[in-house]
């Protein structure tokens, strides 16, 4: 798992999580479960990628070996 940019401020051990390979989540955990476990505010807009693909369903279960990347959703023009 990788946690990027301003999201790191919400996770005290984000550097350790990002460096560590094989961070364990519960069997069948969803992206939403991971976000809650990391204590991100519920209203925070986060872009999640599973194995490099945009995750449109945050209720989707992660599988063994999946790579999860978390970015803050930004807007601008």
N, C-alpha and C positions, 0 to 999 in steps of 0.2 A: 504494500500500500504506500502511496505517496500523497502527502498533504502539501499543497502549494500556497504561496503568497500569504494574504491576510488571514487565511484559515488557520495558520499556525498559532495565532494568538489565542485561539479557543482550546487548544490541546497542549497541555503542559509538556508532554513527552513526544511532540510531533517529530522532532529530529530523530529520536530513537526509533519511532514507528517507521519513518521513511527509510532509515538505514537498514532496518531489520528485515530479513527475508523470511517469508512464511509466517507473518503475523497471524495469529490464530483467531478465528471467529467461530461462534457456535455453528454446529452442523445445520445447514439450511438457512442460515442468517441472510437477511435481505440487506440491500443498500441502506434502507431506512433504519434497520436494526443497528447497523454499524454507525450511522450518523448519531443515533440516540446514545449508543455506547460511548461515543467520543464527546458527548455533551454539547453538540452544536445547537445553537438556538433554533427553535422550530421554524422561525420566519426567515432564517438565513437562506439565501439563494445559492445553491451549490450545483456545479456541473460535475457529474460523476461519469467516469469512463470505465467500462469493464473490458479488459483485454484490448484497449484502444478504441472501442466503439462507444458512442454516446449511449448512456443508459436512460431510456425513456420510461422504463417501469421500475421505480424505486422499490417496489415490492418483490422484484425478481430475486431469487435465491442465488447466492454466490456458490460456486463449486470449487472443489479442491484444485488449487493451481491457478485460479483466476487472479488477475492483476487489477486492483482498484486504484484509480487516480481521482483525487478530489481537488477541484479548483473553485475559487470564488467566481460566481457569475457576475460579469461586469457589463455595464452598458456605457455607451458613449456615442460620439458622433463626430 
